[in-house]
Amino acid sequence: MPWTRRHLLTLEELSLAEIEQVHATAAAFKRTLARSVKKVPALRGKTIVNLFLEPSTRTRMAFTMAAKRLSADVISFDSASSSTTKGETLRDTAQNIQALQADMIVIRHSAAGSPLYLSRILNIPVINAGDGAHEHPTQGLLDTFTMKEHLGKLKGRKVVILGDILFSRVARSNIHALTKLGAAVTLVGPSTLVPHWFTDLGVKVSHDLRSALADAEVVMLLRIQHERQASGHFPSLGEYTSMFGLNKTRASWLNPKAIIMHPGPINRGVEIDSELADGERSVILEQVTNGIAVRMAALYLCSGGQPEHLYSGADPK
């Protein structure tokens, strides 16, 4: 089926078929890059603006590299030296970027709904690179893409997401993608960070780490989102680690072939021990690498590219 979306705002609104289209498109780009092809001409002549109003390392760099691999020109917005420090609104900033003839905006913002807002006032595609504690769709897409590379189809696979679920946009995007792909998802952490109402999203909630990890095929660790918490949701980091940190002993409760994931940044020794983050079961750096291909897919599709042009094995034009 043809891709018809101009914007990528949430995974909640994507269908299973659309998620699989992004994955297939990303796989085609990854195959192309594996042939030592540094660039494809798919977005030659296009200008992509990275409008990041929150700190970012992996997402910002991956979008920049993805755009360059598609032969687009990239402008990265520096909020610290921009007119936003003088009180310019998001609306005015974005409309000026459009007036400067940008072809697409990739936005990260602390306010949930910011990408949706821009999509309603601009005439160019908008991609959500993380909006508050709401969603991070390309992270959810690259995470599930990485899982499929290791596990094949995700239907019936047991996936555990462990940590600060309440304030995590990554968790929400993964929940939406994983449930549509048929995975059995369990959320684990302190009751203050994993409230029971998450079961309304079609997942299980547990505060018993051992039983939740039993036979899990994927465990994704999430850091504590201090920047989004108005008050402490547990006594101390030390107590969190003693009860929910993934160490060698707790990792032994997993399925022997289970993979360990983390969207980053990692707080080593808090949610995960270094020996596990750097160990054989960790696919954390694979997630980072896959982020380029998945974001190439997002940029390509939202710019009007069609998946079928890639599936044949031909380079995208």
HELIX and SHEET records of a PDB file:
HELIX    1   1 LEU A   16  ALA A   34  1                                  19    
HELIX    2   2 ARG A   58  ARG A   69  1                                  12    
HELIX    3   3 SER A   79  SER A   81  5                                   3    
HELIX    4   4 SER A   83  LYS A   86  5                                   4    
HELIX    5   5 LEU A   90  ALA A   99  1                                  10    
HELIX    6   6 SER A  114  ILE A  121  1                                   8    
HELIX    7   7 PRO A  137  LEU A  151  1                                  15    
HELIX    8   8 ARG A  169  LYS A  180  1                                  12    
HELIX    9   9 HIS A  196  LEU A  201  5                                   6    
HELIX   10  10 LEU A  209  LEU A  213  1                                   5    
HELIX   11  11 HIS A  226  ARG A  228  5                                   3    
HELIX   12  12 LEU A  237  PHE A  244  1                                   8    
HELIX   13  13 LYS A  248  ALA A  251  1                                   4    
HELIX   14  14 SER A  274  ALA A  277  1                                   4    
HELIX   15  15 ILE A  284  CYS A  302  1                                  19    
HELIX   16  16 GLU A  308  TYR A  311  1                                   4    
SHEET    1   A 4 ASP A  73  SER A  76  0                                        
SHEET    2   A 4 THR A  47  PHE A  52  1                                        
SHEET    3   A 4 MET A 104  HIS A 109  1                                        
SHEET    4   A 4 VAL A 126  ASP A 131  1                                        
SHEET    1   B 5 LYS A 204  SER A 206  0                                        
SHEET    2   B 5 ALA A 184  VAL A 188  1                                        
SHEET    3   B 5 LYS A 158  LEU A 162  1                                        
SHEET    4   B 5 VAL A 218  LEU A 221  1                                        
SHEET    5   B 5 ILE A 259  MET A 261  1                                        
END                                                                             
